[in-house]
Amino acid sequence: MYQINIHHAKTHLSKLVEEVALGEEIIIAKAGKPIAKLVPIDKPKPNSRVPGSMKHQIKFADNINQPMCKTELDLWLESSIFPNDDKNSNNQ
């Protein structure tokens, strides 16, 4: 970050904008007193989620692909997540 006077800023605006685009911050002063700051617009943060970052950290039961037994299925269908209606009813 550095400070320049307003006359210099007017004369060299394109060069200053290029510097700001590269991350520089510039203080613009009038008669030595800071009056403005030229800063880059925040770029959107890249997605912090990385595919495969949880590999080997999540464990599944050995029977994950097996059908539920009747007791488990009844508990699942009668839970508040799936209200008992005609679409979710097991007795069709």
C-alpha positions in Angstrom: 0.0 0.0 0.0 1.3 3.4 -0.9 0.1 7.0 -1.1 0.0 9.3 -4.1 -1.4 12.8 -4.7 -4.6 13.3 -6.6 -2.9 14.9 -9.6 -0.7 11.8 -10.1 -3.8 9.6 -9.7 -5.6 11.5 -12.5 -2.6 11.4 -14.8 -1.8 7.7 -14.3 -5.3 6.2 -13.6 -5.0 3.3 -16.1 -1.6 2.2 -14.6 -3.0 2.5 -11.1 -6.0 0.4 -12.0 -3.7 -2.3 -13.3 -1.8 -2.3 -10.1 -5.0 -2.6 -8.0 -6.2 -5.5 -10.2 -3.0 -7.3 -9.1 -3.9 -6.8 -5.4 -2.2 -3.4 -4.6 -4.0 -0.9 -2.5 -3.4 2.8 -3.1 -4.2 5.8 -1.0 -5.1 9.0 -2.9 -4.3 12.2 -1.0 -5.1 15.9 -1.5 -2.5 18.3 0.0 -0.9 15.4 1.8 -4.2 14.4 3.5 -5.6 10.9 2.6 -9.1 11.3 1.0 -9.6 8.0 -0.8 -8.4 4.4 -1.1 -8.2 2.5 -4.4 -8.7 -1.2 -3.7 -9.5 -4.3 -5.7 -13.1 -5.6 -5.7 -13.2 -8.9 -3.8 -13.2 -11.8 -6.1 -15.6 -14.7 -5.3 -13.9 -17.2 -3.1 -13.2 -20.5 -4.9 -15.2 -23.5 -3.9 -13.6 -24.8 -0.7 -15.1 -28.2 -1.2 -12.7 -30.7 -2.7 -14.1 -33.9 -4.2 -12.8 -36.9 -2.5 -11.5 -35.0 0.6 -13.5 -37.3 2.9 -12.1 -40.5 1.4 -11.5 -43.2 4.0 -13.2 -41.1 6.7 -16.7 -42.3 6.3 -17.5 -45.9 7.2 -20.7 -47.7 6.1 -22.1 -50.8 7.7 -21.3 -54.1 5.9 -25.0 -54.6 5.2 -25.7 -51.1 3.7 -27.0 -52.5 0.5 -29.3 -55.1 2.1 -33.1 -54.5 2.3 -34.4 -53.3 5.7 -36.1 -55.8 7.9 -39.8 -55.3 8.5 -39.2 -53.6 11.9 -36.8 -51.1 10.5 -39.0 -50.4 7.5 -42.0 -49.8 9.7 -40.0 -47.4 11.9 -38.8 -45.6 8.7 -42.2 -45.3 7.2 -43.9 -44.2 10.4 -41.4 -41.5 11.3 -42.3 -37.8 11.1 -40.0 -37.5 8.1 -42.5 -39.5 6.0 -46.0 -38.9 7.2 -48.3 -41.9 6.7 -50.2 -41.1 3.6 -51.3 -43.0 0.5 -48.1 -42.4 -1.4 -45.9 -43.8 1.4 -48.2 -46.4 2.7 -46.9 -49.9 2.7 -50.4 -51.4 2.5 -51.4 -50.7 -1.1 
